[in-house]
């Protein structure tokens, strides 16, 4: 099951699903993006309130894909999946 953690899984499985959902089920896709944005807002709120703390955020794979893309643009955030987290320990 660890293959769900790989970015390659995101690009091969999740990204095409997002693309199909946006075209075929736009209302559902809009709700999915709205929920992801809610997650992102809460994470960014916590980062702003507690800048010197470390956070562990767990979400489902389809949410992780979207959040990873947005959070990876932040210089103050280091993102890890299970493999990279284990490697740094």
C-alpha positions in Angstrom: 0.0 0.0 0.0 3.0 2.3 0.2 2.7 3.1 -3.5 -0.1 5.4 -2.6 2.5 7.6 -1.0 4.6 8.0 -4.2 4.4 11.2 -6.2 4.4 9.0 -9.3 1.1 7.5 -8.1 -0.3 11.1 -7.9 0.8 11.9 -11.4 -0.4 8.6 -12.9 -3.6 8.1 -11.0 -4.8 11.1 -9.1 -4.0 13.9 -11.6 -5.9 12.1 -14.4 -8.8 11.6 -12.0 -8.9 15.3 -11.2 -8.8 16.1 -14.9 -11.7 13.8 -15.6 -13.7 14.9 -12.6 -13.3 18.6 -13.6 -14.7 17.9 -17.1 -17.3 15.2 -16.3 -18.5 16.2 -12.9 -17.8 19.9 -12.5 -20.1 20.4 -9.5 -18.5 17.5 -7.6 -15.1 18.8 -8.6 -16.0 22.3 -7.3 -17.0 20.8 -3.9 -13.8 18.8 -3.8 -11.7 21.9 -4.4 -13.7 23.8 -1.8 -13.0 21.1 0.8 -9.3 21.1 -0.2 -9.2 24.9 0.1 -10.7 24.6 3.6 -7.9 22.2 4.6 -5.3 24.6 3.1 -6.8 27.6 5.0 -6.7 25.8 8.3 -3.1 24.7 7.7 -2.0 28.2 6.7 -3.8 29.6 9.7 -1.9 27.2 12.0 1.4 28.1 10.3 0.7 31.8 10.9 -0.3 31.4 14.5 2.6 29.0 15.5 5.5 29.7 13.1 8.1 27.9 15.2 6.1 24.7 15.5 6.2 21.5 13.5 2.9 20.1 12.2 1.9 16.7 11.0 -1.1 16.8 8.7 -2.8 13.6 7.5 -5.3 13.6 4.7 -6.5 11.1 2.1 -4.5 10.6 -1.1 -6.7 12.6 -3.3 -6.6 15.6 -0.9 -2.8 15.2 -0.5 -2.2 15.6 -4.2 -3.9 19.0 -4.3 -2.5 20.2 -0.9 1.0 19.1 -1.8 1.0 21.2 -4.9 -0.1 24.3 -3.0 2.1 23.9 0.1 5.2 23.0 -1.9 5.3 26.6 -3.1 5.9 27.8 0.4 9.5 28.2 1.5 8.6 27.7 5.2 7.1 24.2 4.6 8.8 20.9 4.2 6.6 18.2 2.8 7.2 14.4 3.4 5.4 11.3 2.5 5.9 8.1 4.5 9.1 7.1 2.6 10.8 10.5 2.9 9.8 10.8 6.6 11.2 7.4 7.4 14.4 8.2 5.5 15.1 11.3 7.6 14.6 9.5 10.9 
